[in-house]
Amino acid sequence: MAWRRAACLLLLAGGLRGAEALAQVPVDVRPAPSGFDLNVGLGMRLTSNAGLEPGAGSEGDSIADLRADLTGHRGSPRTDWSARYTPFYTRYGNNGQFDTVNHALTVDARYALTQRSKLTLSDRFYASRDLSHIDGADTTGDPVILTELTKRWRNFADAGFDANLTRDLSLQVGASSRIERFDLSPSVNSNMDAARLGLRKQVGRQDGFSTTYTYSRFGFENRGVDGAEAHGMDLAWTHGVPSRTDWVVSAGMSTVSRGSDRQNQFTAAASLHHPFRRIDFVSAYRRGLGADAGVANVTVTQDLNAGVSGSAGQRTRLAVRGEYGTRDSILDGGDRLQLAYAGGSLLGTVTVNQRLSISGEARRRKQTVTEGSGDQLTVNMFLLRLNILVF
């Protein structure tokens, strides 16, 4: 069915990352507290993923979730790095064939090479068989599309170099790589490699203007589909200072080609953060290029999200978030895709003491194929977890 093809996706957020990269403001490397934290959480989830129907007249499943978070951080006058490893075990009440241990790893590092230059490194890795997975590990701002596939992994790595040419002008160079794999028979691989080069001009204390050129290469292995490449130029305006309203606005044009097929695509990104007295409002929009492993094609991706978070008393924090997005294939060859999704979430955390907290979450995502059959896939998830700080 058409929805099964569309639902068998995890978004490979490739394409032109220039809109995000050019908007980054160089951050000074400062000492951070050094040490390690270990948190253990035990929770229960309820999900309505249609792929978990154990029999006629029933839908979804209950899932026990046991996870540990090991976080290390270390700082010095010239370095600042952190690493977080999260193994988590999921046990299904009616679908024991999906019981599995999953893994997520996040690494960030910043180095002051000289007084005028800095190096930033980051890596995001995720491997899972969890069918109820919606958001997962840090995905650099790109949501995971609903899927009925298991045994999948993805990795995103990025390196950036900033050098101050003058007091107000800086050079920004970077490269990134994204790999996504479905362990099918045969396996389905999709990857993206990108390089960027830009200049940023600081205007006063609150504003900055950037321009960035980005080259991207998309590859689809084991699908018999030729790769694609893109050249793009973006312009961005950043405004803001800490603890006050800040925003980023960027726009650009990309030329995407595969063989003789060539298209021009508009790219854009925007974000707004406004702190109120007791809550923070954050919203973001991105239109860019992606390569979806489930359909072996380059897509135009659009993602919009907005939310508020804040405290309700001294020990309670609440957050509400909504999201909407679309995916549309743009090149000839490979599978075609056109879908839209919408969803929202409510999260809350109550801190009992320094070592014990209770967190809850309610989430819903509805995904619709807007071309062809119009099939849908909806996931409702409810989660309650006890978190313990071991050390």
Buried (B, 14 or more C-beta within 10 A) or exposed (E): EBBBBBBBBBBBBBBBBBBBBBBBBBEEBEEBEEEEEEBBBEBBBBBBBBBBBEEEEEEBBBBBBBBBBBBBBBBBEBBBBBBBBBBBEBBBBBBEEBBBEBBBBBBBBBBBEEEEBBBBBBBBBBBBBBBBBBBBBBBEBBBBBBBBBBEBBBBBBBBBBBBBEEEEEBBBBBBBBBBBBBBEEEEBBBBBBBEBBBBBEBEEEEEBBBBBBBBBBBBBBBBEBBBBBBBBBBBBBBBBEEEEEBBBBBBBBBEBBBEEEEBEBEBBBBBBBBBEEEBEBBBBBBBBBBBBBBBBBBBBBBBBBBBBBBEEEEEEBBBBBEBBBBBBBBBEBBBBBBBBBBBBBBBBBBBEEEEEBBBBBBBBBBBBBEEBEEBBBBBBBBBBBBBEBEE
